Structures are given as C-alpha cells and as structure tokens.
C-alpha cells in the first residue's frame, strides 16, 4: 500500500465524523444559490439557512459521546467540541430568527441573502475552531470566523457608525491575528511540529528551548484574548458592538466569545498541562513561569475594567458591550483553576450566558425598532409605554447581574464554587465585589424604564408592543432564564459529561 | 574553516553584494559622463508620469482581483492533484469535481450579481443614508 493510499483510507474514515461541517458548507452554498435564483422572495436564504442548521443539529447529534482524531490529527471530535458546536448552532439559529424582525437590517430595501449565508460561514469557522488541535487549523478557522464577522459588522453599510465599526474591527483584528501567527511560528521553530499534543510532548521531553515557547504562548494568548475580548485586548469591543447591527453585536458577544474560549481552554490545556496529572500542579509544565498568575491577572483586569467602565455608559448597546467584557472576566476566573469542575462551570455558564445575553440584546433590538434609539436617556418611561418588553428586559438584566432565582445566579454560583474549591479566595472575593458593581449599571436601565416617567411629553407617551412572533421568542428566552434558575440539572449533567477532551 | 548551512548563505550574500558594488564602482570610474534630461527620466522610453499618484482607484479592480483568485487557487491545487490522480482514481476525481463546483459557484455569484460587466449602464452612486439614531447624536453634539 502506498503512502497516498493509506492517506486516502485515513481520509475516508474521517469524512463520516466530519458530516456536520459538510452539512454546513452545503447549507451555505445552497443558500447563496437560491438567493441568486429567486430574487423576488427576500428571505429565502434565511429560511434555507435555518433549515440547514437544524438538519446539521440532527447530524451533529450522531457525534455525541464520540472521541476521535480526524484527518491525521488536524481536528478532533470529542464531547467538549460537540458541546460547543451545539451552543454555536443554537445561537446562530436564534440570531437568524431574531434578524428576521430587525428593522434596521431591512431598511432601504437592502438585500439580506449574504447576511444569512455569512452567518452560516461564521458557524463553519466556529465548528472548526472548537475542534482544532493543529496550529494551522486553529489559525485558519479563526480567520474564517473573523473575515465573515468583519463583513457582518459593517453590513448596514450606509450607516456611518456600522462602517466605522467594521473598519476598526478589521484593523484591530488583523493586528492581533498577525501577532498570533508570529507566536505560532515561534512554537513551530522551537519544536518543529504543528500538532499541539506533540508540542506538549516536546516540552515535557526537556530538549527544547523554553524561551521561544513562553513568548510564543503569550503571543497566541493575544489572538485568543482578542476573540474573548479580555482586557487588555478589548479595545475593539465597545466601538464594534455599538456600531454593528444589534443582532451581530449579540452574536459576537455570545458565539464568537464562546469560540474564543473553546479554543483557548483546549489549546492551553493540551499545550502546557501535563497529561494525566493530578489537579494540583497542572499549570506548572514550564517551571518558574506562572501561567496561572497571568490568567488570574487577566481575569481580574477584565472584569474590573469591564464593570467600572460600564458605569459611565450612556448607550445601552455600549453598556451591554462592557458588561460582556466583564462576563468574559468571570469566565476567565474558572479558566484559572482549569480543573474538570472549572471547565464544567464554564460550559454551564456559557449556556446561561447565551440565553440571557441574547435575550437582553433582543429586547433592546425590539425597543430600537420602535423608538429608533439605543440611548439610555430614551429608555425613560418605557416601563409605562411598553410594560411587557420592559419586564422581559428586567428579567434578563437581573439574570446578567446574577441574582436568584435566575440562570445567571446558578452560572456564577458554579464558577465561584470551582474557584473556591482550589483555594483562590482572593479571586472569588474580587469576583463577588465586581458582581455588586455590575448591579448598579444594570439597575440604571430598569430605573430609567420604570422609576422615571415623562409626564409632559405627550407625543412620546403612546404605548407599543412587539409583533407576536418576536415577542414569543423573547418570552421563551425569559422563561428559560427563570426555568434554568430553578431546575438546571439536565444542563449540568450535559456539561459534566462534556469536559472530556481527546488525548 | 567550519561553516554551517546558514554561514554559506551569508558568504553568498556578501560575495554577491561585493560583486555588484565592485562592478558598479569600476564602471563609474571608466565610463564617460554625459547626462541629458531624457536619460534621467524614470522610464527612458516610456510615458512621462503625470499628476499625483495618490488617486482613488475604482474598487471594481478589487472585485476583478478576487475573481482572479478563484482561478488561481484552482490552478495551484490542480497541479498536485494531476500528479497523484492515477493512484487515487475515482475518489480524487469526485473530490476535485466537488472542489471545482464550489469555486465555480463563486464565479457564478460574481456573474449573477453583475460584477463581471465593466461598463455599467447606470452607475449607482452610494448615498449615506443615516438612521435616526445617528442623526440624533449629531443634533445633540451641535
């Protein structure tokens, strides 16, 4: 048997497990083609994309519980990646459904076929990113993810702030990915392999220069930190989140961030942690270099800066952008401990974060449809004008703060448990103090909605609500937020079973 | 004398630089000197450059450039494929057909959107149509 034939056999054996990604690509192509063919029906790409992604979900459920290396170790399929893939799928489908009722997107008779197919493209990039274990695959999938997000951030291109957001995103993004790819080249230069597991073996063998590996790791951290919008790599976040269409903002704040965390955890766990080690010294593969401290400092900086800058925000989108930075900080807290309990709590938190954050942005979008503004000032009196939406918004905000009986409380509770479990009391104390700070600015929104009314301005006092279909989605999300605050054991079980990574 | 592989490259660079420098220096010593304006131009027998180079290019060049990449990528991957085609047989044939189909869909997209037509009958001048949100902000600042 020749080399090519054995390679071919490997390829054939892998294709079956790669079926979800193939289904996404097919969805992408079919959506584009149908959008070209049926020019009269505006939303055909949206419907095809949603149906395609639901089918992908069914195909993906065949991969549950499978742990396997594909394509000569370029990507892996394991419970960890499958969990994130389901998260990405659900987020994308929800965002597509929400986009259908977004006024700004459909203004000016805009063609929206590319918008939906680009979302499918992002999903493909994130799928690869969640299962990438090779430096080249990691880089390529981050680029697939980024390029589509650059376009989507500026999709409403006549609006100047959207174009500005897109341009800033491209510039910051190319800088950080340039730094990241340079770090990867250092890792490759020091160990002569692109496979993350083999780099780990090389480090453990002790025959490699450690200096380029440390510097390379720090540079790669820049690239991942950019996707996670961790301080000090967060500068793009507020501007892009404020300028981009609100659906894309919520998409970036949930899915793109989750993808960044997925690859960050897997990469550093595979690269720097001793295989099959006890929980105690897992960060100390390279002696005298404290990754744990670096990530802990990153976490403290991220949540503190995010929360304190959010206090001064006058724009709801921008406020939620800073709040999403703060949430990245809470999640990084659990990355510090990197135990199975920690990763479980991260997975759990992402499910809840997806529900409550998408919900908050969605209600903000429904408000913007009616009042044409995202400013905190224009939210005054909305509690009287649209009681239903305002109450829904309050539910999501309470959950984002982390008060019981909402899902956000359970998520934070598990993260703090994991952190305290490993004895990081100072980190947990800072986290709790930050949660207290966050209550202030979330409360600013519902104080404006309920406790201040505009009596004299009769023109602004008409009542409104949202159409039935978007409203029902908001209801479902709010219901899920409260339900998972009271009954969450299925999600917890699922997360606990999903911490296994392929080794 | 012991030289590593990179040392040989370094010696090559030094010798190359010396070769050019010595040649130019000797030529400067020996040759007659008689500059005319025509000789000093950037392109001695070409067009005289006019105006500022800082003009804006039509961004349709960019789209044509992207369309070119479709064929470029195709060609780069067709060469190695044709080498192993005989050993791999039908599998590689089908794989390549799928790959080419995906690329051709890119071309079809360009075609259907009218990006391949250079002369557009009605040029659409983009207009900045600000939403209320932005206008409000500007009014506030004023």
Interface residues (C-beta under 8 A of the other chain):
Chain A: X2 X4 X5 X8 X12 X25 X29 X32 X33 X36 X104 X107 X108 X157 X158 X159 X160 X161 X368 X372 X373 X374 X375
Chain B: X84 X87 X88 X91 X102 X105 X108 X109 X112 X113 X126 X127 X128 X129 X130 X131 X132 X133 X134 X136
